[in-house]
Amino acid sequence: MLACALCVGASPEPYLEATLASIASVVDVLVVNDNAGDTPNPNIATLTSSEIAKAGRLRMIQTTFIDFATMRNDAFAALVANATPDWVLWLDADEVHGEEIVGLARGLLPKLGSDYGSVDGYTDHFLGSFSWISDVARRFCAYRFDPALRWQNAVHEKIEGLRGKELVVPYRYAHYGNVLPPAMYAVKDRRYLALGNVVDYDPPLPEVATLENIYGRKGKSARRFRGEHPPAARPLIARLEREWAKAFAEIDRLFNAEQTPRDRIANAARGSIEETRIRLRGLEHRDLWPPHLS
């Protein structure tokens, strides 16, 4: 059995529908912590109209946001009260999985021995638009269920109590949380800053946030995305590329202007290193990935 504990607050989550669609075929129980408190949550309609909800696999609780560890702990406590799964999928509302999630959920996780406690994959981190990424980073994506697990840290929360080995496989999916209108991005950064996160700039107020003062400083290390988006995200991406066309054209201009030829060479080299690292993980665990579905 695969469960998932998801947290959704009062800020609109533009990728939530695609996120839910991408996991609908594999998640047996989805517990959602609506941590908007007394503030109306604009994401509830998306949750309750999802395939998971229609199939009776959605459970929801309501809390007030304090910090990210508390948010995760509240969600996990609700999961413990509703299910005893074998594994739990780690998920944020701006992450979209591809078709390989079926192999992860039905081919890999059920076959891992009890000596394994977690599985990491990799995420493409999109930046500014759907044509640029900042990096491809290792990502914690599933963990063996244990009711004693807890999260620590007000921001960039960390799970504590995991037992067993960690497995890293070349499983890859998408993170779209840094493709947002400037005002939404500013709200997110200011919240992180208020919780003690160290950032390399002074986040502007949402009402004065612009593409330049949010994204311009990030363009130096960005590189073009050459892959394919997850199928669940493609309809949304097609719509947003129409609606945000002017903004994405400006992102292209900002990033291209920011980068020198030396920067482009360095970014390409860094990308090659990241891709090589993923391929080596595949060779290391070729007996486990890609999994064989029986």
Salt bridges, closest charged atoms under 4 A:
ASP92 OD1 - ARG72 NH2 2.43
ASP92 OD2 - ARG139 NH2 2.98
ASP94 OD2 - HIS175 NE2 3.43
GLU95 OE2 - ARG139 NH2 2.60
ASP115 OD2 - LYS165 NZ 3.20
ASP120 OD2 - ARG138 NE 2.81
ASP124 OD1 - ARG172 NH2 2.96
ASP146 OD2 - ARG163 NH2 2.76
GLU157 OE2 - ARG72 NE 2.79
GLU166 OE2 - ARG138 NH2 2.81
ASP200 OD1 - ARG217 NH1 2.87
GLU228 OE1 - ARG234 NH2 3.57
GLU243 OE2 - ARG239 NH1 3.10
GLU250 OE2 - ARG253 NH2 2.65
ASP252 OD1 - ARG224 NH2 3.56
ASP263 OD2 - LYS220 NZ 2.86
GLU274 OE1 - ARG223 NH2 2.44
GLU274 OE2 - ARG270 NH1 3.78
GLU275 OE2 - ARG172 NH2 2.77
GLU284 OE1 - ARG281 NH1 3.32
GLU284 OE2 - HIS285 NE2 3.61
